[in-house]
Amino acid sequence: MASEAPTSEPAVRGLEIDELECKLDLTYNWSYEDARQDLRDLYTKAKRGQWIPEDTLPWDTEVDPTEANAPPEFFPLFGSDIWNKIPESDKPKFYHEVSAWTLSQFLHGEQGALLASSQLVASVPSYNAKLYGSTQVVDEARHVEVYDRYLHEKIEKSYPCNVHLRTLLDMLLKDSRWDMKFLGMQIMVEGLAMAAFGMMNKIGQEPLLRELTRYVMGDEARHVAFGILALRDHYTNYNEKELAEREDFVYEAARLMRDRFLFQEVWEATGLPVKKCMEITFHNQGQQMFRQMLFTKIVPAVKRIGLLSDRQRERFAELGILQFENFEDPLAEIKNQAGTFAA
């Protein structure tokens, strides 16, 4: 990871209902013909993979929101003088705040995905892509539903959208080009979510959240595969300037996603020294590993679609994530799961 921690920025946007002016290019497809069997296969898989939260998840599970949901070394301030000076009796309050913040950002990210996927249905030219995209809208609505319910029934506290996440969502929602929406949402945001949920499922200790996460992960794998299928051959005829613009977008999105996991709003809410706690979080070994592992799905996906040039490799190396370029990409994973899924 880079050696210098990001600086503090204003963290909270004050409106609960917020309007964003967006330009969207809409594409009709009147032929209803599409040679993309791979997208049709993914559409079929998505229809068969739908699940109903009320019937599927054990919502009657008792949850203590003040219990740590991960091993101690993953707590952002673990091992620091600030953390060691806090009495043990006060630490559950911080576990509660960190859980509320983390799940709130997942909730806000899922709402962004809901809005972006609805835009994709309108703008993507492929008929089969429109069909699959409609299933993702349903998936994202379900994800918003389950994270909102878990936060308000089990955690009983939530946080506003982090400024870095909001910046990224605004970037991709305001862009009128369908391929940039795929890059921002399907490859970057969904790729990070898929990796983050995988980590949570491995280290998480709360059974309802682990089960919820397991179901969401199944949806996210299809979403990232959708992005790769839509973009893997799309950039072959782009010129150097066009490719550089998209690589710059990917890099900026990666930097924003790295910087969003510094828990700035938690330190503000709990009265701890914000800048110092952000620096501790940035250099905490457990958190560094967590932030790096978030890119295990993104980097191979970026490589698969042709946006990992030598220039991009250098920038990914500076972020400490280039080592994931030869990991299995999400399209290969879902193909292995699907058996007859077309590559």
Summary of the structure (lengths in Angstrom):
residues: 343
radius of gyration: 19.9
end to end distance: 34.0
largest distance: 67.4
contacts: 1100
relative contact order: 0.16
helix: 67%
strand: 0%
